[in-house]
Amino acid sequence: MAWTGRELPDNAGLITLDDACRDELLALAGLLAANPLPVLSLRPDDFELENCRALMARARRQLDQGLGFAIVDRLPLDRIDELGDEETVAALYWLLASMVARPVAQSWDGKMLYEVRDTGKQPGNGVRPDITNAGQNLHTDNSYNLCPPDYVALLCRRTAMQGGVSQLVSFYAAHNSMRAECPELLARLYQDFTFDRQREHAPDAPMVVHHPLFAWDGERLVGRLSKRMVIQGYELEGKAMDDTAAAALAALEATMTAPGLGKDFHFQPGQIQFVNNKTCGHARTAFTDWPEPGRKRRLNRLWLRHQGRAFYNG
């Protein structure tokens, strides 16, 4: 789990969608097109998908016991479109991801299948960076609320004209580097920070939450972080971050972005990226989109979680 980008081959994490799995999915695409159902009502156990089930079990092992990320390569989008429509693509993606863990709500209002695209807004309180074209800091999804997902899944539909490169980093590698270089700052990451909850909560609920960036759950290291949400959290509270906390946050950011530590990944349409949301950080670079509406960058995201209810806050 403590990999560094400089050590990994270009195809690290890649899991090929073989012919047997592709045939299963294309047959299912035709079946779903002939028997419409809402995507959220579909369950893998209702279909015979033996080869896909084995492939996704391999992905799950890679997420939990290996690198902490997996790239399933790839859904045959053109063939699926011939048999169905965009909803059919979403349905197959939903079913494959459901074999890893249960999809859960990604917003307070219960949105389950989330579209990642540029809306023209600027990041800030109440505006998630994933609906902008701004670059992101390495982070974990929903670090700023009560029940983060275990895994994050992203299906690439279309890529940007320029930029939008996916970035991954191992928290284990970052942790080991800080333990060697600045152990006193690493220790501060195990204490509470203040996070902006992005207005994703009940109207009368607190607007901030407090928790550490690193924790030991009794078996493994768990990361839960977002530099942007921490900075906004302290601003919302009207309190200054203590000097050690600010230095620790800066040291973690510098460590994770140091040359050779992380890995860049260039999405291709039809690829699905799965990330362990507790052992790896992820981000993407800023991007410039296509001017034509039908070509603009578009990804579908799912949050997957084992525990709790499917509610946003579990």
Secondary structure as the mmCIF struct_conf table of DSSP 4:
data_model
#
loop_
_struct_conf.conf_type_id
_struct_conf.id
_struct_conf.beg_label_comp_id
_struct_conf.beg_label_asym_id
_struct_conf.beg_label_seq_id
_struct_conf.end_label_comp_id
_struct_conf.end_label_asym_id
_struct_conf.end_label_seq_id
HELX_RH_3T_P HELX_RH_3T_P1 GLY A 5 GLU A 7
BEND BEND1 LEU A 8 LEU A 8
TURN_TY1_P TURN_TY1_P1 ASP A 10 GLY A 13
STRN STRN1 LEU A 14 THR A 16
HELX_RH_AL_P HELX_RH_AL_P1 ASP A 19 ALA A 34
BEND BEND2 ASN A 35 ASN A 35
HELX_RH_3T_P HELX_RH_3T_P2 VAL A 39 SER A 41
HELX_RH_3T_P HELX_RH_3T_P3 PRO A 44 ASP A 46
BEND BEND3 PHE A 47 PHE A 47
HELX_RH_AL_P HELX_RH_AL_P2 GLU A 50 GLN A 65
BEND BEND4 GLY A 66 GLY A 68
STRN STRN2 PHE A 69 ASP A 73
HELX_RH_AL_P HELX_RH_AL_P3 LEU A 77 LEU A 83
BEND BEND5 GLY A 84 GLY A 84
HELX_RH_AL_P HELX_RH_AL_P4 GLU A 86 SER A 98
TURN_TY1_P TURN_TY1_P2 MET A 99 VAL A 100
BEND BEND6 ALA A 101 ALA A 101
STRN STRN3 ARG A 102 VAL A 104
BEND BEND7 GLN A 106 SER A 107
TURN_TY1_P TURN_TY1_P3 TRP A 108 ASP A 109
BEND BEND8 LEU A 113 LEU A 113
STRN STRN4 TYR A 114 VAL A 116
BEND BEND9 GLY A 120 GLY A 120
HELX_LH_PP_P HELX_LH_PP_P1 LYS A 121 PRO A 123
STRN STRN5 GLY A 124 GLY A 124
TURN_TY1_P TURN_TY1_P4 ASN A 125 GLY A 126
STRN STRN6 VAL A 127 VAL A 127
HELX_RH_3T_P HELX_RH_3T_P4 PRO A 129 ILE A 131
BEND BEND10 THR A 132 ALA A 134
BEND BEND11 LEU A 138 LEU A 138
STRN STRN7 HIS A 139 HIS A 139
TURN_TY1_P TURN_TY1_P5 ASP A 141 TYR A 144
BEND BEND12 ASN A 145 CYS A 147
BEND BEND13 ASP A 150 ASP A 150
STRN STRN8 TYR A 151 ARG A 158
BEND BEND14 MET A 161 MET A 161
STRN STRN9 GLN A 162 GLY A 163
STRN STRN10 SER A 166 SER A 170
HELX_RH_AL_P HELX_RH_AL_P5 PHE A 171 GLU A 181
HELX_RH_AL_P HELX_RH_AL_P6 PRO A 183 ARG A 188
TURN_TY1_P TURN_TY1_P6 LEU A 189 TYR A 190
BEND BEND15 GLN A 191 GLN A 191
STRN STRN11 PHE A 193 ASP A 196
TURN_TY1_P TURN_TY1_P7 GLN A 198 ARG A 199
BEND BEND16 HIS A 201 HIS A 201
TURN_TY1_P TURN_TY1_P8 PRO A 203 ASP A 204
BEND BEND17 ALA A 205 ALA A 205
BEND BEND18 MET A 207 MET A 207
STRN STRN12 VAL A 208 HIS A 211
BEND BEND19 LEU A 213 LEU A 213
STRN STRN13 PHE A 214 TRP A 216
BEND BEND20 GLY A 218 ARG A 220
STRN STRN14 LEU A 221 GLY A 223
HELX_RH_AL_P HELX_RH_AL_P7 LYS A 227 GLU A 237
TURN_TY1_P TURN_TY1_P9 GLY A 238 GLY A 238
HELX_LH_PP_P HELX_LH_PP_P2 ALA A 240 ASP A 242
HELX_RH_AL_P HELX_RH_AL_P8 ASP A 243 MET A 256
TURN_TY1_P TURN_TY1_P10 THR A 257 THR A 257
BEND BEND21 ALA A 258 ALA A 258
TURN_TY1_P TURN_TY1_P11 PRO A 259 LEU A 261
BEND BEND22 GLY A 262 GLY A 262
STRN STRN15 LYS A 263 PHE A 265
TURN_TY1_P TURN_TY1_P12 PRO A 269 GLY A 270
STRN STRN16 ILE A 272 ASN A 276
TURN_TY1_P TURN_TY1_P13 ASN A 277 THR A 279
STRN STRN17 CYS A 280 ARG A 284
STRN STRN18 PHE A 287 THR A 288
BEND BEND23 PRO A 291 GLU A 292
HELX_RH_3T_P HELX_RH_3T_P5 PRO A 293 ARG A 295
BEND BEND24 LYS A 296 LYS A 296
STRN STRN19 ARG A 298 ARG A 305
BEND BEND25 HIS A 306 GLY A 308
BEND BEND26 ALA A 310 PHE A 311
TURN_TY1_P TURN_TY1_P14 TYR A 312 ASN A 313
#
